Amino acid sequence: MAIWLTKDSKVIVQGMTGSEGSKHTRRMLAAGTNVVGGVNPRKAGQTVDFDGTELPVFASVADAMAETGADVTVIFVPPQFTKAAVVEAIDAAIPLAVVITEGVPVHDTAAFWAYNLAQGERTRIIGPNCPGIASPGASNAGIIPADITGAGRIGLVSKSGTLTYQMMYELRDIGFSTCVGIGGDPIIGTTHIDALAAFEADPETDAIVMIGEIGGDAEERAAEFIKANVTKPVVGYIAGFTAPPGKTMGHAGAIISGSAGTAEAKQAALEAVGVKVGKTPTETAKLMREIMSGN
């Protein structure tokens, strides 16, 4: 069992014929993902060979869905075209859109987020500026390495791509149901709370790792949600304990303003609702090991 992405998911790639899109399509196929085609209006009707797998190119997401039954799209297009690509996916009502692109203008993200809301949120958006989603042993949609962990019963949600990979590696012998990299931009489609709710409802996820970072109040809001709605054990890690106030650190959303958004404040909020918070990824992994071993 996994959340949002399973072995039965049929994946298309918007931007499959570009350099990044083609590279990661090949990696997704190697990981066992059921990639069924790509989208590029200028190359519609062509096919692309990926080490012996011939994938068709369609003019639109709607066309690709009609021909293949695709229910997931992974978006690898330049920032200036990302808004149009996401809107196209929303108009086609594809259930899941994974937006990998970094550097998308915040007003563009706000626009397609609001558009999706107005259309009834028929499409779950993950990202932008994210590594994607992986259900080890089943499917991989994005750029998450497929060989650093196996299938298991831990759910992982993280703002940081590299910390997603590190936590997957740290707990590789236990394994994960699904790993979701939600991205660190100020506006994102899927939040910690969305993933927490999905993992809580997933009968094959026993415990949850939540990775946050300085800036904003997403982790504080997640703490309130955990208190009211999550019965499974949660461990957390907050990146940015040494970050200086007022400085943007890495992600556009990672900025401290006064006492708000500090790692200490987020840690306190999570610990107040029973979440064990590690000071390092390795310490966080150790806390999860103790939970999974029953100690």
C-alpha positions as CSV (number, residue, x, y, z in Angstrom):
1,M,0.0,0.0,0.0
2,A,1.2,3.5,-0.7
3,I,-0.3,7.0,-0.9
4,W,-1.0,8.8,-4.2
5,L,1.4,6.7,-6.2
6,T,1.2,2.9,-6.6
7,K,2.4,0.2,-8.9
8,D,-0.8,0.7,-10.9
9,S,-0.1,4.4,-11.6
10,K,0.2,5.3,-15.2
11,V,2.7,8.2,-15.6
12,I,3.2,10.7,-18.4
13,V,6.0,13.3,-18.5
14,Q,5.4,16.9,-19.7
15,G,8.7,17.9,-21.2
16,M,9.8,14.3,-21.8
17,T,11.8,15.3,-24.9
18,G,13.9,17.9,-23.1
19,S,17.2,17.2,-21.5
20,E,16.0,16.9,-17.9
21,G,12.8,15.3,-18.9
22,S,14.4,12.6,-21.0
23,K,17.1,11.9,-18.4
24,H,14.6,11.3,-15.6
25,T,12.1,9.5,-17.8
26,R,14.9,6.9,-18.3
27,R,15.6,6.8,-14.6
28,M,11.9,6.4,-13.8
29,L,11.6,3.5,-16.3
30,A,14.6,1.8,-14.8
31,A,13.0,2.1,-11.4
32,G,9.9,0.2,-12.7
33,T,7.6,3.1,-13.1
34,N,4.9,2.6,-15.6
35,V,5.7,5.6,-17.8
36,V,3.2,5.5,-20.7
37,G,4.1,8.6,-22.7
38,G,5.1,12.2,-22.8
39,V,3.7,15.6,-23.8
40,N,5.2,18.1,-26.3
41,P,2.8,19.8,-28.7
42,R,5.7,20.4,-31.2
43,K,6.6,16.8,-31.3
44,A,3.2,15.1,-31.1
45,G,3.0,11.9,-33.1
46,Q,6.6,11.0,-32.6
47,T,8.0,8.3,-30.4
48,V,11.1,8.4,-28.2
49,D,13.3,5.3,-27.5
50,F,14.4,4.8,-24.0
51,D,16.8,1.8,-24.0
52,G,14.3,-0.3,-26.0
53,T,11.1,1.2,-24.6
54,E,9.3,3.2,-27.2
55,L,7.2,6.0,-25.7
56,P,4.7,8.1,-27.7
57,V,4.6,11.9,-27.6
58,F,1.2,13.5,-27.4
59,A,0.0,17.1,-28.1
60,S,-1.6,17.6,-24.8
61,V,-2.2,16.0,-21.4
62,A,-5.9,15.4,-22.3
63,D,-4.8,13.5,-25.4
64,A,-2.3,11.4,-23.4
65,M,-4.9,10.5,-20.8
66,A,-7.4,9.5,-23.5
67,E,-4.9,7.3,-25.3
68,T,-3.1,5.7,-22.3
69,G,-5.3,6.1,-19.2
70,A,-2.6,8.1,-17.5
71,D,-3.4,9.3,-14.0
72,V,0.0,11.0,-13.0
73,T,2.0,13.7,-14.8
74,V,5.5,14.7,-13.9
75,I,6.4,18.2,-15.1
76,F,9.9,19.0,-16.4
77,V,9.5,22.3,-18.2
78,P,11.3,25.6,-17.8
79,P,10.0,28.0,-15.2
80,Q,8.5,30.4,-17.7
81,F,6.3,27.6,-19.1
82,T,5.4,25.8,-15.8
83,K,2.2,27.7,-15.1
84,A,0.8,26.8,-18.5
85,A,1.8,23.2,-18.1
86,V,0.1,22.9,-14.7
87,V,-3.0,24.6,-15.9
88,E,-3.2,22.2,-18.8
89,A,-2.9,19.3,-16.4
90,I,-5.7,20.8,-14.2
91,D,-7.9,21.3,-17.3
92,A,-7.4,17.6,-18.1
93,A,-8.4,16.7,-14.5
94,I,-5.4,14.4,-14.1
95,P,-5.4,13.2,-10.5
96,L,-1.8,13.9,-9.7
97,A,0.6,16.5,-11.1
98,V,4.2,16.4,-9.8
99,V,5.9,19.7,-10.5
100,I,9.7,19.3,-10.4
101,T,10.7,22.7,-11.9
102,E,12.7,25.0,-9.7
103,G,12.6,28.8,-10.0
104,V,8.9,29.1,-10.8
105,P,7.7,32.7,-10.0
106,V,5.7,32.7,-6.9
107,H,2.8,34.6,-8.6
108,D,2.6,31.9,-11.2
109,T,2.4,29.2,-8.5
110,A,-0.3,31.3,-6.7
111,A,-2.2,31.6,-10.0
112,F,-2.3,27.9,-10.8
113,W,-2.9,26.9,-7.1
114,A,-6.0,29.3,-7.1
115,Y,-7.1,28.0,-10.5
116,N,-6.9,24.4,-9.2
117,L,-9.0,25.4,-6.2
118,A,-11.6,27.1,-8.5
119,Q,-11.8,23.9,-10.6
120,G,-12.7,21.8,-7.5
121,E,-9.2,20.5,-6.7
122,R,-9.6,17.6,-9.0
123,T,-5.8,17.5,-9.4
124,R,-3.4,17.0,-6.5
125,I,-0.3,19.2,-7.1
126,I,3.0,18.2,-5.5
127,G,5.6,21.0,-5.7
128,P,6.9,23.1,-7.4
129,N,10.6,22.9,-6.7
130,C,10.4,19.4,-5.3
131,P,12.0,16.0,-5.9
132,G,8.7,14.3,-6.4
133,I,7.1,11.2,-4.9
134,A,8.4,7.6,-4.6
135,S,6.7,4.4,-3.4
136,P,9.7,2.1,-3.1
137,G,9.3,-1.1,-5.0
138,A,6.2,0.2,-6.8
139,S,6.7,3.5,-8.6
140,N,8.8,6.6,-8.7
141,A,7.6,10.0,-10.1
142,G,10.3,12.6,-10.1
143,I,14.0,12.7,-9.4
144,I,14.2,10.7,-6.1
145,P,16.9,8.0,-6.4
146,A,15.3,4.7,-6.6
147,D,18.1,2.6,-5.2
148,I,18.6,4.1,-1.7
149,T,15.8,2.3,0.2
150,G,13.3,-0.5,-0.1
151,A,9.6,-0.9,0.6
152,G,8.5,-0.7,4.2
153,R,6.0,0.8,6.6
154,I,7.3,4.3,7.3
155,G,5.8,7.3,5.6
156,L,8.1,10.3,4.9
157,V,7.1,13.9,4.1
158,S,9.8,16.5,3.6
159,K,10.3,20.1,2.4
160,S,13.9,19.3,1.5
161,G,14.9,17.1,-1.4
162,T,18.4,16.1,-0.2
163,L,17.1,15.5,3.4
164,T,14.5,13.3,1.8
165,Y,17.2,11.2,0.3
166,Q,19.3,11.1,3.4
167,M,16.4,10.0,5.6
168,M,15.5,7.3,3.1
169,Y,19.1,6.1,3.2
170,E,19.3,6.2,7.0
171,L,16.3,4.0,7.4
172,R,16.9,1.9,4.3
173,D,16.8,-1.4,6.2
174,I,13.3,-0.7,7.5
175,G,11.9,0.8,4.4
176,F,9.1,3.2,3.4
177,S,5.5,3.0,2.1
178,T,5.8,6.4,0.3
179,C,8.3,9.3,0.4
180,V,6.9,12.7,-0.6
181,G,9.1,15.7,-1.3
182,I,6.7,18.6,-1.1
183,G,9.1,21.4,-2.0
184,G,10.3,24.4,-0.1
185,D,8.8,27.3,-2.0
186,P,6.6,29.8,-0.2
187,I,3.5,28.4,-2.0
188,I,3.2,24.7,-2.7
189,G,0.4,22.4,-3.8
190,T,0.6,19.6,-1.2
191,T,1.5,20.4,2.4
192,H,2.7,18.5,5.4
193,I,-0.9,18.3,6.6
194,D,-2.1,16.7,3.4
195,A,0.6,14.0,3.6
196,L,0.0,13.4,7.4
197,A,-3.7,12.9,6.7
198,A,-2.9,10.4,3.9
199,F,-0.4,8.5,6.0
200,E,-2.8,8.4,8.9
201,A,-5.4,6.8,6.7
202,D,-3.0,4.3,5.0
203,P,-3.3,0.9,6.7
204,E,0.2,-0.1,5.6
205,T,2.0,3.0,7.1
206,D,2.8,2.5,10.8
207,A,4.8,5.6,11.6
208,I,5.7,8.9,10.0
209,V,8.8,11.0,9.5
210,M,8.2,14.8,9.0
211,I,11.0,17.0,7.8
212,G,10.5,20.7,7.9
213,E,12.7,23.8,7.9
214,I,12.9,27.3,9.2
215,G,10.5,30.0,7.8
216,G,6.7,30.3,7.7
217,D,4.4,28.4,10.1
218,A,3.7,25.1,8.2
219,E,5.3,23.0,10.9
220,E,3.4,24.7,13.6
221,R,0.1,24.1,11.7
222,A,1.2,20.5,11.2
223,A,1.7,20.2,14.9
224,E,-1.9,21.3,15.6
225,F,-3.1,18.9,13.0
226,I,-1.1,16.0,14.6
227,K,-2.6,16.8,18.0
228,A,-6.2,16.6,16.7
229,N,-6.0,14.0,13.9
230,V,-2.9,11.7,14.0
231,T,-2.7,8.6,16.1
232,K,0.4,7.1,14.5
233,P,3.8,8.0,16.0
234,V,5.6,10.9,14.3
235,V,9.2,11.9,14.5
236,G,10.5,15.2,13.1
237,Y,13.5,17.1,12.0
238,I,13.7,20.9,11.5
239,A,16.5,22.1,9.2
240,G,18.1,25.4,10.1
241,F,19.0,25.6,13.8
242,T,22.1,27.6,12.9
243,A,20.5,29.9,10.4
244,P,20.9,33.7,11.1
245,P,17.6,35.6,11.4
246,G,16.6,37.6,8.3
247,K,18.6,35.6,5.8
248,T,17.0,33.4,3.1
249,M,18.6,30.0,3.5
250,G,18.4,27.8,0.3
251,H,14.7,27.6,-0.3
252,A,12.7,30.8,-1.0
253,G,10.4,30.0,1.9
254,A,13.2,29.5,4.4
255,I,13.5,32.8,6.1
256,I,13.1,33.7,9.8
257,S,11.3,36.9,10.7
258,G,11.8,37.9,14.3
259,S,10.9,35.0,16.6
260,A,8.5,33.5,14.0
261,G,9.6,30.6,11.9
262,T,12.7,29.6,14.0
263,A,13.8,26.0,14.3
264,E,13.5,26.3,18.1
265,A,9.9,27.5,17.8
266,K,9.0,24.7,15.4
267,Q,10.7,22.1,17.6
268,A,8.8,23.3,20.6
269,A,5.4,23.2,18.8
270,L,6.0,19.6,17.6
271,E,7.3,18.4,21.0
272,A,4.3,19.9,22.7
273,V,2.0,17.5,20.8
274,G,4.2,14.4,21.4
275,V,6.4,14.4,18.3
276,K,10.0,13.4,19.0
277,V,12.3,15.8,17.2
278,G,15.9,15.0,16.4
279,K,18.6,17.7,16.2
280,T,20.2,15.9,13.2
281,P,18.9,13.6,10.5
282,T,20.8,10.7,12.0
283,E,19.4,11.4,15.5
284,T,15.9,11.6,13.9
285,A,16.4,8.2,12.2
286,K,17.5,6.8,15.5
287,L,14.3,8.0,17.1
288,M,12.3,6.2,14.4
289,R,14.3,3.0,14.8
290,E,13.3,3.0,18.5
291,I,9.7,3.4,17.6
292,M,9.7,0.7,14.9
293,S,11.5,-1.7,17.3
294,G,9.0,-1.1,20.0
295,N,11.5,0.5,22.4
